[in-house]
Amino acid sequence: MRQIVFILSLLILISGAAFAETMFVSDQMEITLRTGPGSDRKIIAMLKSDEAVEVLETENNWSRVKLANGKEGWAITRFLTSSRPSRIVLEELKKAHDELLTEVAGLRQKEILLSTEKQQISKELKRNKNRIAELNRSFEKLKTESAGFIQLQADYKNSMTALKKQTQRALELDAEVEKLRWNQNIRWFLSGAGILLLGFIIGFSTKRQRRRPSLL
């Protein structure tokens, strides 16, 4: 007998937990929260449009709900909707759009800095190439004259090493700049798509608002 009572209690708890669902007050209205499932029950609060509530149970045309502050009461079921209000969706899309714009601006700034560094390295690379050309001429001359050959050979090797490093850095900067430009183009595309979606949601929300009553 005790096992049956325990199983029944467990099933009741599980079904009650599974039934709980977050819903929202329908757009463009304000509804009453009452102490019980009936229009004659005492009003304990007014629920504004888009306010989120947790549905605990339903009875006929009424639902017992729990507010964010923990208060519980009964509201008419037909004025609750499981769809997220368009205003909340619009705000989230706008936030994501602003974040994309900020990220794109940061990428553009980074591209400018990398381009500046690339220009500086290109100038140094050009100077080193000229220096190596001079060293080559001096090297060939000194090989025949054998004067200062060892020192010139060391300078030549050091210059060649520096040239290789700067050439490699220039190639890496080229690849990084191209990657940044590609990422920037993708984010501009996503930003434009977000704006189009924002416009569609605003238009759809405005159309729905015209059809709904303003008060309960």
N, C-alpha and C positions, 0 to 999 in steps of 0.2 A: 504493500500500500504506500509506504514511504517512497519507494522508487517511482511509482506512478505519479505521485504528487510532485516529486522533484523534476521528472521529465516534463510534466505539464507546465510547471513554473518556468523551466528553461525555455520551452517553446514559446511561451508568452513573452519572455524577455527578448528572445531572438526576433520574433515577429514585430515587436514594438520598435526595436532598434532598426530593423530593415525598412520599416514604414517611414521613418523620419526622412524628410526631404526638404531641401531648401527651395523656396519659391519666392516670387517677387510680387509686390502690389502692382497692378496694371498701370499703364502709362496714363498720365494726365488725370489723376483723380486722388481723392482722399477718402479713406473708408474708416469705419468705426471698429474698435476692438472692444468686445463686450465680455462680461463675466460668464456668459453661457451661450448656448446655441439657440438664440431667439432674439427678435428685434425688441422684445420687452425687457431684455436683460440690461443691466447697468453698463453704461459706456465707461471704460477705464482708460482709453487712449484713442488717438487718431493716427492712422497709418498713412504716411504720405506716399506719393507715387515713387516707384523704384526702390522702396524700402524692402530689404531682404528679411524674410521670416522663415522659421523652421516649422514645417507642418508635422504635428505629432499624431493627430488622428482626425478623421472626418466623421460627421454625423448628419445625415440628410444633406442639406445644402450649406452646412457650416463646417468649418475646420478649426480645430484647436491648434494655435500657433504659439511659437516662442520667439520673442524679439531678441535682438542683439544684447540688450541690457539684462536679459534673463526673465523679463516679465512675460506671463502667459495669459492668453485670452482666446476668444472665439471671433472669427471673421467669416464673412460670406465667401464661400468657395469660388464662385464664379468671378470674383474680382481678384483672384490670385492666378498667377501664370508661372509656369516653369521656365519660360523663355527669358533669357537675360534682357533687360530693358535696353532699348536702342541708345539711350543716353550713356549708359555705362560702357557699352561696346564702342560707341563713338569716342568717348574719352580715352579708352585703352588704345584705340587705333591712332588717335592724335598723339598720344604719348610715344607710341612706337615710331610714328612718323618723325616726331621731333628728335628722338634718339638717333634715327637713321641720318637725319640732317646733321646732327652734331658729329656723328662718326665720319660722315663724308667730309665735313669741314676739317676734322682732325687729320684725315688721310691727305687732303689737299695741302695742309700745312706741312705734313711730313714729306710730301713729294717736293715741295719748294725747298725744304732744308736739304734733302738728298740731292736735288738738282744743283744747289749752290755748292755742296761738297764735291759733286762730280765735276763742276766747272773748275774748282780750285785744283783738283787732282789732275784734270786734263792740262791745265797750265803748267803744273809741276812736271807732268809727263813730257810735255813738249820741251821744257827747259832741259830735262835730263837727256832726252833724245839728242838735242843739240850738243849737250855736254859730252855725250858718248861719241858723237860724230867727231868732235874736236879731239877727244882722247884717242880715237882710232887713228886719226891723222898723226897725232903726236906719237902714238905707239909705233906706227909703221916707220916713222922717221927715226925714233929712238932705237928701234931694233937695228937699224943700220949703223947708227952712231954709238950704240951701246952705252949711252950716258943717261943715267937715271931710269934705266929700264925696269929694275925691280920695283921701284916706287910707283912707276906708271902702271905696271902690271897689277899691283895691289889696288890702285885707284880704279883701274878698269874693271876688275872683278867686283869691287864694292858697288860701282855704278850699275853694273849689269844686274846685280842682286836687287838693288833698289828699283830698277826699271821693271823687273819681273813682278815684284810685289805691287807696285803702283798699277801695272797693267792688269793684274788679277783683281785689284780693288775696283778699278774702273769697270771691268766686266761684271763684277758683282753688283755694283751700283746700277748699271744698265738693267740688269735682271730685276732688281728690287723696284726700280722706278716703273718698269713695265707691269710688274705685279700690282703695284699700287694703283696704276691707272685702270687696270682691269677690275680691281675691287671697287674702285670709285664708280665705274660705269655700272656695275651690278647694283650698287646701293642707290644710284640715281634712278635706275629702273624700278627697284623696289619702292622707293619713295614715291615715284609717280603712280605706281599701282596702288599704294596706300591712299593717295589723294583721291583717285577714282573711286575706291571703295568707300571712303568717307562721304563723298558726294552722293553715292547710291544710298547709303544708310540714312543720311540726313533727309533725302527726298522721300524714302520709304517711311521714315519715322513721321515726317510732316503729314503725309497722306493718312497714316493711321490716326494721328492726333485729331484730325478733322472729323473722323468718324466716331470717336469715343466721347461719352458724356464727361463733363467737367467735374461733377460732384456726385456722390452717392445719394 
